[in-house]
Amino acid sequence: MESKAKIIYKNREMLILNKAAGVVCTCEGREVKGSLEEWLKSELGNNKLPRQGIVHRLDKGTSGLMVVARTAEFRAKIMKLFKNRQIKKEYWALVEGDLPQNGVIKVPIHRSKYQFGRFAVREDGKEAETHFKLLEKYKFENRVYSLVEVDLKTGRTHQIRVHFSYLGWPLVGDTIYGGHSLLGLQRPFLHAKKLVFLDKSYESELALDLKKIIAQL
């Protein structure tokens, strides 16, 4: 069975994990088989922290980097850094469309009024800000795709997916928000590539399934 995550850095206070796609982060009090929370407990033992120290989440279909607390002190410290927006989160996404060199998407996000479990741009939503930089363009079967580096300034649920979809550039593979499957990819092309906090930077390679898509374009 494929691992739920790889530990890429570990010390007494924290872990940096590279989460696999298809893994739910937390149980939220429910019985969720195969969650990252459950995996942490089985791999490292119960640390008695809420959600086993998980302080931020990636969507089930998103791969990449997460920081996990191992002590109550560090959990409080990292939650404060998130609250004060002192953690830089960088993602790579492949979107459908011919994007400009770079840009900023700044529109509020709230739960969708019409579809359960989905989010949407709404005037009464929470502030959400997404910066993007174009890395590469690809033409495949008469369609243009843009690989972008995304710098999240806020951390709303589904933020990247909702923002790009709103502008008519849905993520490849993100069928929930208007994207289409490409070369068999069954999840959004989204990878949390870099985390920067407390003067340290952590990076991960693009997930293998996403690398294969790029290689075929």
C-alpha positions as CSV (number, residue, x, y, z in Angstrom):
1,M,0.0,0.0,0.0
2,E,1.3,3.5,-0.9
3,S,2.3,5.6,2.0
4,K,-0.1,8.4,3.0
5,A,2.9,10.8,3.4
6,K,6.7,11.0,3.5
7,I,8.5,12.7,6.4
8,I,11.0,15.0,4.8
9,Y,12.2,16.8,7.9
10,K,11.8,16.0,11.6
11,N,12.9,17.4,14.9
12,R,11.6,17.4,18.5
13,E,9.0,20.1,17.8
14,M,7.7,19.4,14.3
15,L,7.5,17.4,11.1
16,I,7.5,18.5,7.5
17,L,5.4,16.0,5.5
18,N,5.0,15.5,1.8
19,K,1.3,14.3,1.6
20,A,0.2,12.0,-1.2
21,A,-2.9,12.9,-3.3
22,G,-6.1,11.1,-2.3
23,V,-5.5,11.4,1.4
24,V,-7.9,13.2,3.8
25,C,-6.0,15.2,6.4
26,T,-8.2,15.0,9.5
27,C,-10.9,12.9,10.9
28,E,-12.9,15.7,12.5
29,G,-14.3,13.3,15.1
30,R,-15.5,10.8,12.5
31,E,-14.2,7.4,11.6
32,V,-12.1,8.3,8.5
33,K,-10.1,5.3,7.3
34,G,-6.8,6.2,5.8
35,S,-6.6,9.8,7.0
36,L,-3.3,11.5,7.6
37,E,-4.3,12.0,11.3
38,E,-4.7,8.3,11.7
39,W,-1.5,7.6,9.8
40,L,0.5,10.0,12.1
41,K,-0.9,8.2,15.2
42,S,0.1,4.8,13.8
43,E,3.5,5.8,12.6
44,L,4.6,8.0,15.6
45,G,2.2,7.2,18.4
46,N,-0.5,9.3,19.9
47,N,0.9,12.7,20.8
48,K,-2.3,13.8,22.6
49,L,-2.5,17.0,20.5
50,P,-5.6,18.0,18.6
51,R,-5.7,16.3,15.2
52,Q,-2.3,14.8,16.0
53,G,-0.7,18.2,15.6
54,I,-2.1,19.0,12.1
55,V,-2.6,22.8,12.1
56,H,-3.4,23.4,8.4
57,R,-4.8,21.2,5.7
58,L,-4.5,20.3,2.0
59,D,-7.5,19.2,0.0
60,K,-7.9,15.4,-0.4
61,G,-6.8,15.7,-4.1
62,T,-3.8,18.0,-3.4
63,S,-0.3,16.6,-2.9
64,G,2.6,18.3,-1.2
65,L,4.1,20.0,1.9
66,M,2.5,20.3,5.3
67,V,3.9,21.3,8.7
68,V,2.7,19.2,11.7
69,A,3.3,20.2,15.4
70,R,4.8,17.6,17.8
71,T,4.5,19.7,21.0
72,A,1.8,22.0,22.4
73,E,4.3,24.9,22.5
74,F,5.2,24.6,18.9
75,R,1.5,24.1,17.9
76,A,0.7,27.4,19.6
77,K,3.6,29.1,17.9
78,I,2.8,27.8,14.4
79,M,-0.9,28.6,14.7
80,K,0.1,32.2,15.5
81,L,2.3,32.4,12.5
82,F,-0.5,31.2,10.3
83,K,-2.9,33.7,11.8
84,N,-0.4,36.5,11.3
85,R,0.3,35.4,7.7
86,Q,3.9,34.8,8.5
87,I,4.1,31.5,6.6
88,K,4.7,31.6,2.9
89,K,2.8,28.8,1.0
90,E,3.7,28.2,-2.6
91,Y,1.9,25.9,-5.0
92,W,2.2,24.7,-8.6
93,A,-1.0,24.4,-10.6
94,L,-1.7,23.6,-14.2
95,V,-4.7,25.5,-15.4
96,E,-6.8,25.5,-18.6
97,G,-6.2,28.7,-20.5
98,D,-3.7,31.2,-21.8
99,L,-2.7,33.2,-18.8
100,P,-0.8,36.5,-18.6
101,Q,2.7,36.5,-17.2
102,N,1.5,37.1,-13.6
103,G,-1.3,38.5,-11.7
104,V,-3.3,38.9,-8.5
105,I,-6.8,37.5,-7.8
106,K,-8.5,39.2,-4.9
107,V,-12.1,38.3,-4.5
108,P,-13.9,37.0,-1.3
109,I,-14.8,33.3,-0.9
110,H,-17.7,31.8,1.0
111,R,-19.5,28.4,1.1
112,S,-21.6,27.9,-2.0
113,K,-25.3,28.6,-1.5
114,Y,-26.3,26.1,-4.1
115,Q,-23.9,23.1,-3.9
116,F,-23.0,21.3,-0.6
117,G,-19.3,21.1,0.2
118,R,-18.3,23.6,-2.5
119,F,-17.1,27.1,-2.2
120,A,-17.7,30.1,-4.4
121,V,-16.8,33.8,-4.9
122,R,-19.4,35.8,-2.9
123,E,-19.6,39.4,-1.8
124,D,-20.3,38.4,1.7
125,G,-17.4,36.0,1.8
126,K,-14.0,36.1,3.6
127,E,-11.1,38.1,2.1
128,A,-9.0,35.9,-0.2
129,E,-5.9,36.8,-2.1
130,T,-4.0,34.7,-4.6
131,H,-0.8,35.8,-6.5
132,F,0.4,33.8,-9.5
133,K,3.4,33.8,-11.8
134,L,3.5,32.0,-15.2
135,L,6.1,29.3,-15.4
136,E,5.4,27.6,-18.7
137,K,2.7,27.3,-21.5
138,Y,1.8,24.2,-23.3
139,K,-0.3,23.5,-26.4
140,F,-2.0,20.1,-26.5
141,E,-4.8,19.0,-28.9
142,N,-5.5,22.6,-29.8
143,R,-5.9,23.8,-26.3
144,V,-3.5,26.0,-24.2
145,Y,-2.5,25.1,-20.7
146,S,-0.5,27.3,-18.3
147,L,1.7,26.1,-15.5
148,V,1.7,28.6,-12.7
149,E,3.4,29.2,-9.4
150,V,0.8,30.3,-6.8
151,D,1.6,32.3,-3.7
152,L,-1.3,32.2,-1.2
153,K,-1.7,35.3,0.8
154,T,-4.7,33.9,2.6
155,G,-5.7,30.3,3.3
156,R,-9.3,29.8,2.5
157,T,-10.7,26.4,1.7
158,H,-10.4,25.5,-2.0
159,Q,-9.0,29.1,-2.5
160,I,-6.8,28.3,-5.5
161,R,-9.4,26.1,-7.2
162,V,-12.2,28.7,-6.7
163,H,-10.2,31.7,-7.7
164,F,-8.9,30.3,-11.0
165,S,-12.3,28.7,-11.9
166,Y,-14.0,32.1,-11.3
167,L,-11.7,33.7,-13.9
168,G,-12.5,30.9,-16.4
169,W,-9.2,29.1,-15.9
170,P,-10.1,26.0,-13.9
171,L,-7.4,23.6,-12.8
172,V,-6.7,20.6,-15.0
173,G,-8.5,17.6,-13.5
174,D,-10.6,19.6,-11.1
175,T,-14.0,18.4,-12.3
176,I,-15.8,20.0,-9.3
177,Y,-14.9,23.5,-10.3
178,G,-15.2,23.2,-14.1
179,G,-11.9,21.5,-15.1
180,H,-11.5,18.6,-17.4
181,S,-9.5,15.4,-17.0
182,L,-6.3,15.4,-19.1
183,L,-4.3,12.3,-20.0
184,G,-6.1,10.3,-17.4
185,L,-5.4,12.6,-14.4
186,Q,-8.2,12.0,-11.9
187,R,-7.5,14.8,-9.4
188,P,-6.8,18.6,-9.6
189,F,-3.3,19.4,-10.8
190,L,-2.2,21.1,-7.6
191,H,0.9,20.5,-5.5
192,A,2.0,22.4,-2.4
193,K,5.7,22.9,-3.4
194,K,7.2,25.2,-0.8
195,L,6.8,26.3,2.8
196,V,8.8,29.1,4.3
197,F,8.6,30.1,8.0
198,L,10.9,30.9,10.9
199,D,13.7,31.8,8.4
200,K,13.7,28.3,6.9
201,S,12.5,27.0,3.6
202,Y,11.3,23.5,2.7
203,E,10.6,22.3,-0.9
204,S,9.3,19.2,-2.5
205,E,9.4,17.8,-6.0
206,L,6.2,17.8,-8.1
207,A,4.3,14.5,-7.4
208,L,5.0,11.7,-9.9
209,D,1.5,11.7,-11.5
210,L,1.8,15.4,-12.2
211,K,5.3,15.1,-13.6
212,K,4.0,12.5,-16.0
213,I,1.4,14.9,-17.3
214,I,4.0,17.6,-17.9
215,A,6.3,15.1,-19.7
216,Q,3.4,14.3,-22.1
217,L,2.4,17.8,-23.0
